[in-house]
Amino acid sequence: MVRGFILLQLVPGLEKEALNQIRMTEGIAEVTLVFGRWDAVVAVEAKTINRLTNTIMKQLRGIQGVSQSETLVATDY
């Protein structure tokens, strides 16, 4: 299992709809709203790194209201 954390900036006024779509996206484990440079931290899980990439590139970044993202891939140490 591959786990990642995605930091998102949302477009003002489109946050609610964007968050609803994010929460309905397959593989999303948790959505946490935060204050600061980023508006939300999204925990995502996938069976492979390719599936994780697909979720981020083709689904989350395509949601209207998502303006920027930064992905942190988790690792075991």
Protein Blocks (a to p, Z undefined) as FASTA:
>chain_A
ZZddddddddehilmmmmmmmmmpghiabdcddedjbfbdcddddfbfklmmmmmmmmmm
mpghiabdcddddddZZ
